[in-house]
């Protein structure tokens, strides 16, 4: 049973591939918002993965974040997540990202617990229609 308070942390270094220009989310060579969001999702889902029953996983359903400061290529990014609410299969996380000078992003992320095979089969079935 998952309980509030589970924390996660991930770090990356901003590369050209993670820039807004390369990811298509802007024209500048700074850390892209989609890259920050992906890091926040990874931090949240990996924080609870070992607590789930075998064959179970989580899928992201809501991301509401602010990207409040730019980070240049070469800067180290650290993301933190905290599971702040558990409602049945719905998990709510507080997510924050920092570069070497301070906070660059913050917000709320929701995930739902799913049976991996069943979920994948249902998604794959859309191709058969």
Secondary structure as GFF3:
##gff-version 3
##sequence-region A 1 129
A	DSSP	beta_strand	7	13	.	.	.	ID=ss1
A	DSSP	three_ten_helix	16	18	.	.	.	ID=ss2
A	DSSP	alpha_helix	20	23	.	.	.	ID=ss3
A	DSSP	alpha_helix	33	49	.	.	.	ID=ss4
A	DSSP	beta_strand	56	67	.	.	.	ID=ss5
A	DSSP	beta_strand	76	87	.	.	.	ID=ss6
A	DSSP	beta_strand	90	99	.	.	.	ID=ss7
A	DSSP	beta_strand	102	115	.	.	.	ID=ss8
A	DSSP	alpha_helix	116	124	.	.	.	ID=ss9
A	DSSP	three_ten_helix	125	128	.	.	.	ID=ss10
###
